[in-house]
Amino acid sequence: MAKTQRQGQVMNRVARQVKGTAGRAVAKAKASQPVRKVQVTLGDLIAAAFDVAGEARAAARLVSSKSMAEATGRQIVVVTGC
């Protein structure tokens, strides 16, 4: 503990303790962990889209959507009516 003087008076300075920083460090460490990559085939994607959508046209729209391209990193084009 350090002492300071002000106009002849002696005042004691109290050290502050910072609490709660350990919890933040743990939360930050958990948030920054790398994401586990999963390999999914095109057939698996189409089957999952068909299970969700229920019909072929809606599944094709879902698989070829912009959000699916952002998630997979590749643009999927479905050609129908050959």
C-alpha positions as protocol buffer text, in pm:
chain_id: "A"
residue {
  index: 1
  type: MET
  ca { x: 0 y: 0 z: 0 }
}
residue {
  index: 2
  type: ALA
  ca { x: 140 y: 335 z: -99 }
}
residue {
  index: 3
  type: LYS
  ca { x: 102 y: 660 z: 93 }
}
residue {
  index: 4
  type: THR
  ca { x: 42 y: 1002 z: -55 }
}
residue {
  index: 5
  type: GLN
  ca { x: 48 y: 1341 z: 112 }
}
residue {
  index: 6
  type: ARG
  ca { x: -187 y: 1630 z: 53 }
}
residue {
  index: 7
  type: GLN
  ca { x: -117 y: 1955 z: 240 }
}
residue {
  index: 8
  type: GLY
  ca { x: 40 y: 1788 z: 539 }
}
residue {
  index: 9
  type: GLN
  ca { x: -210 y: 1501 z: 560 }
}
residue {
  index: 10
  type: VAL
  ca { x: -114 y: 1141 z: 504 }
}
residue {
  index: 11
  type: MET
  ca { x: -366 y: 942 z: 298 }
}
residue {
  index: 12
  type: ASN
  ca { x: -353 y: 570 z: 230 }
}
residue {
  index: 13
  type: ARG
  ca { x: -423 y: 456 z: -126 }
}
residue {
  index: 14
  type: VAL
  ca { x: -609 y: 130 z: -156 }
}
residue {
  index: 15
  type: ALA
  ca { x: -522 y: -103 z: -441 }
}
residue {
  index: 16
  type: ARG
  ca { x: -820 y: -204 z: -653 }
}
residue {
  index: 17
  type: GLN
  ca { x: -881 y: -566 z: -735 }
}
residue {
  index: 18
  type: VAL
  ca { x: -1024 y: -654 z: -1072 }
}
residue {
  index: 19
  type: LYS
  ca { x: -1258 y: -949 z: -1054 }
}
residue {
  index: 20
  type: GLY
  ca { x: -1438 y: -1144 z: -1323 }
}
residue {
  index: 21
  type: THR
  ca { x: -1169 y: -1142 z: -1590 }
}
residue {
  index: 22
  type: ALA
  ca { x: -1114 y: -1519 z: -1572 }
}
residue {
  index: 23
  type: GLY
  ca { x: -1469 y: -1588 z: -1691 }
}
residue {
  index: 24
  type: ARG
  ca { x: -1424 y: -1362 z: -1990 }
}
residue {
  index: 25
  type: ALA
  ca { x: -1100 y: -1532 z: -2088 }
}
residue {
  index: 26
  type: VAL
  ca { x: -1267 y: -1874 z: -2084 }
}
residue {
  index: 27
  type: ALA
  ca { x: -1561 y: -1751 z: -2293 }
}
residue {
  index: 28
  type: LYS
  ca { x: -1325 y: -1591 z: -2543 }
}
residue {
  index: 29
  type: ALA
  ca { x: -1121 y: -1911 z: -2571 }
}
residue {
  index: 30
  type: LYS
  ca { x: -1433 y: -2116 z: -2638 }
}
residue {
  index: 31
  type: ALA
  ca { x: -1558 y: -1872 z: -2900 }
}
residue {
  index: 32
  type: SER
  ca { x: -1230 y: -1869 z: -3092 }
}
residue {
  index: 33
  type: GLN
  ca { x: -1194 y: -2247 z: -3126 }
}
residue {
  index: 34
  type: PRO
  ca { x: -1172 y: -2362 z: -3489 }
}
residue {
  index: 35
  type: VAL
  ca { x: -1479 y: -2515 z: -3646 }
}
residue {
  index: 36
  type: ARG
  ca { x: -1459 y: -2881 z: -3736 }
}
residue {
  index: 37
  type: LYS
  ca { x: -1490 y: -2931 z: -4112 }
}
residue {
  index: 38
  type: VAL
  ca { x: -1731 y: -3194 z: -4237 }
}
residue {
  index: 39
  type: GLN
  ca { x: -1719 y: -3345 z: -4584 }
}
residue {
  index: 40
  type: VAL
  ca { x: -2061 y: -3374 z: -4745 }
}
residue {
  index: 41
  type: THR
  ca { x: -2123 y: -3514 z: -5092 }
}
residue {
  index: 42
  type: LEU
  ca { x: -2353 y: -3352 z: -5346 }
}
residue {
  index: 43
  type: GLY
  ca { x: -2587 y: -3650 z: -5315 }
}
residue {
  index: 44
  type: ASP
  ca { x: -2613 y: -3597 z: -4940 }
}
residue {
  index: 45
  type: LEU
  ca { x: -2701 y: -3229 z: -4995 }
}
residue {
  index: 46
  type: ILE
  ca { x: -2968 y: -3313 z: -5252 }
}
residue {
  index: 47
  type: ALA
  ca { x: -3116 y: -3587 z: -5030 }
}
residue {
  index: 48
  type: ALA
  ca { x: -3129 y: -3352 z: -4730 }
}
residue {
  index: 49
  type: ALA
  ca { x: -3289 y: -3076 z: -4941 }
}
residue {
  index: 50
  type: PHE
  ca { x: -3549 y: -3321 z: -5072 }
}
residue {
  index: 51
  type: ASP
  ca { x: -3628 y: -3436 z: -4716 }
}
residue {
  index: 52
  type: VAL
  ca { x: -3680 y: -3074 z: -4607 }
}
residue {
  index: 53
  type: ALA
  ca { x: -3860 y: -2942 z: -4916 }
}
residue {
  index: 54
  type: GLY
  ca { x: -4070 y: -3246 z: -5003 }
}
residue {
  index: 55
  type: GLU
  ca { x: -4065 y: -3209 z: -5382 }
}
residue {
  index: 56
  type: ALA
  ca { x: -3796 y: -3202 z: -5649 }
}
residue {
  index: 57
  type: ARG
  ca { x: -3847 y: -2845 z: -5772 }
}
residue {
  index: 58
  type: ALA
  ca { x: -3829 y: -2696 z: -5422 }
}
residue {
  index: 59
  type: ALA
  ca { x: -3523 y: -2910 z: -5343 }
}
residue {
  index: 60
  type: ALA
  ca { x: -3351 y: -2783 z: -5660 }
}
residue {
  index: 61
  type: ARG
  ca { x: -3427 y: -2423 z: -5560 }
}
residue {
  index: 62
  type: LEU
  ca { x: -3289 y: -2486 z: -5213 }
}
residue {
  index: 63
  type: VAL
  ca { x: -2967 y: -2651 z: -5333 }
}
residue {
  index: 64
  type: SER
  ca { x: -2898 y: -2381 z: -5593 }
}
residue {
  index: 65
  type: SER
  ca { x: -2973 y: -2087 z: -5360 }
}
residue {
  index: 66
  type: LYS
  ca { x: -2721 y: -1814 z: -5276 }
}
residue {
  index: 67
  type: SER
  ca { x: -2716 y: -1907 z: -4908 }
}
residue {
  index: 68
  type: MET
  ca { x: -2621 y: -2266 z: -4996 }
}
residue {
  index: 69
  type: ALA
  ca { x: -2342 y: -2134 z: -5221 }
}
residue {
  index: 70
  type: GLU
  ca { x: -2209 y: -1921 z: -4935 }
}
residue {
  index: 71
  type: ALA
  ca { x: -2227 y: -2213 z: -4692 }
}
residue {
  index: 72
  type: THR
  ca { x: -2052 y: -2463 z: -4920 }
}
residue {
  index: 73
  type: GLY
  ca { x: -1820 y: -2224 z: -5098 }
}
residue {
  index: 74
  type: ARG
  ca { x: -1938 y: -2353 z: -5439 }
}
residue {
  index: 75
  type: GLN
  ca { x: -2222 y: -2261 z: -5670 }
}
residue {
  index: 76
  type: ILE
  ca { x: -2448 y: -2558 z: -5747 }
}
residue {
  index: 77
  type: VAL
  ca { x: -2643 y: -2543 z: -6073 }
}
residue {
  index: 78
  type: VAL
  ca { x: -2938 y: -2778 z: -6126 }
}
residue {
  index: 79
  type: VAL
  ca { x: -3042 y: -2844 z: -6487 }
}
residue {
  index: 80
  type: THR
  ca { x: -3393 y: -2990 z: -6535 }
}
residue {
  index: 81
  type: GLY
  ca { x: -3603 y: -3085 z: -6835 }
}
residue {
  index: 82
  type: CYS
  ca { x: -3343 y: -3240 z: -7067 }
}
